[in-house]
Amino acid sequence: MVLLKDVLFASFRKNPRKYLRGKFLDSLRLSVKGGHGGNGLPKYGGVGGQGGAVYFVAKEGKSLTDVVCKHSSKRIVAGNGEESSKDRILGRRGLDQRVEVPVGIRVFEDDGTLIDELNEADKSCLAAGGGSGGCSGNSFIGKTGQSRTLRLDLKLIADIGLVGFPNAGKSTLVKALSNASPKIASYPFTTIRPQLGTIEYEDYRQITIADLPGLIEGAHANFGMGHTFLKHVERTRLLLIIVDVFGFQLSQSHRKRNCLENIYALNKELELYDRTLLEKSCILLVNKMDREGAVEEICKYDKYFNDLQDGLKYCPEELIPNQLLNIDQVIPISAKSRIEVNKVKQAVRQTLDEKALQQLREDENDSERHDELRARINERGPKVV
């Protein structure tokens, strides 16, 4: 009878994986509950089994879409503990639920309290604990498991974050640099979800780059893609700022800004969202240099690219930032014609290597200071009371 029912209603069931195919999720709300503890057995002093727990485990290659496909109800419940009996005095523990999530997940309470960050593969987080089993201390009555509503928030982890206004050529550049295949068109907002690409070198070195949705003014206040875009910049080590040499105009109701003004506009948005982003290393790319009139256009502003402070006199008052980007290098390119693309590949590698070397030296200095302090403490000997 059960088999007949399954056959009759199989065609009416929705396939969540097909429904969600190709959809990018970077935030997910889940209801999790630990298992109920098993009851004890007063006659024999038996102890009920502990309720199972719900864990989140970070795994490479996983996505939040996979989580929804496996748990379409968005409700995850661990197994209940076994009740004590004369045949088994100590009840078995309930079955744990281990939910595999992508690396880079932050786990929040429903009220916004941060519980944990899973930034490394195989790192786990207790989402909901199981209830204790019944024993003499609780009148042999098993306790209910922990129940809570949690929000999983994903921030992509990449070496490089590509920052620019719509139609600046970000997706074209990522395709030229890496093995990614983003959607490319000659109109703004082609990229509507982040994509990761990998830059590969002849010596097998690999660097990841995130192609992120185009930024618009007001993104810091969550306009446009807003925080959906900016939160993915936080975990990158290097910013690639890309601007159209001919400037950008969002719509007819907006004033067209030249490439220099666009740099300040991007600077301002990053600052208003999180000022620490401006402390990251940054390479400026001036794109579409293969087009007619590009050389004449860049000559108007190129002397200010390496000295943004001097160029502030040409910056509209509303775009003047309190802190300027830390631009290490300026490279005029054509992503479409692949002009200077190899130069960009070498520049990002050199910058990341220098940053890694600097961090290594700082760590070594900290270690030396720690050893020196420990030696001084040992020289003083034990404190006499």
Salt bridges, closest charged atoms under 4 A:
ASP6 OD1 - ARG13 NH2 3.40
ASP26 OD2 - LYS231 NZ 3.71
ASP26 OD2 - HIS232 NE2 3.38
ASP66 OD1 - ARG17 NH1 3.84
GLU82 OE1 - ARG88 NE 3.62
GLU82 OE2 - ARG92 NH1 3.28
ASP96 OD1 - ARG93 NH2 3.05
GLU100 OE1 - LYS62 NZ 3.44
GLU109 OE2 - ARG148 NH2 2.47
ASP110 OD2 - ARG29 NH2 2.97
ASP116 OD1 - LYS123 NZ 3.71
GLU117 OE1 - ARG235 NH2 2.71
ASP122 OD1 - LYS59 NZ 2.71
ASP153 OD1 - ARG151 NH1 3.98
ASP153 OD1 - LYS231 NZ 2.67
ASP159 OD1 - ARG237 NH2 3.11
ASP203 OD2 - ARG349 NH2 2.58
GLU217 OE2 - ARG257 NE 2.82
GLU234 OE1 - LYS155 NZ 2.68
ASP244 OD2 - LYS288 NZ 3.00
GLU261 OE2 - ARG255 NH2 3.41
GLU269 OE1 - HIS220 ND1 2.84
GLU271 OE1 - LYS268 NZ 4.00
GLU297 OE1 - LYS300 NZ 3.31
ASP310 OD1 - LYS313 NZ 3.58
GLU318 OE2 - ARG257 NH2 3.66
ASP353 OD1 - ARG205 NH1 2.88
ASP353 OD2 - ARG349 NE 3.85
ASP366 OD1 - ARG369 NH1 2.61
GLU372 OE2 - ARG376 NH2 2.86
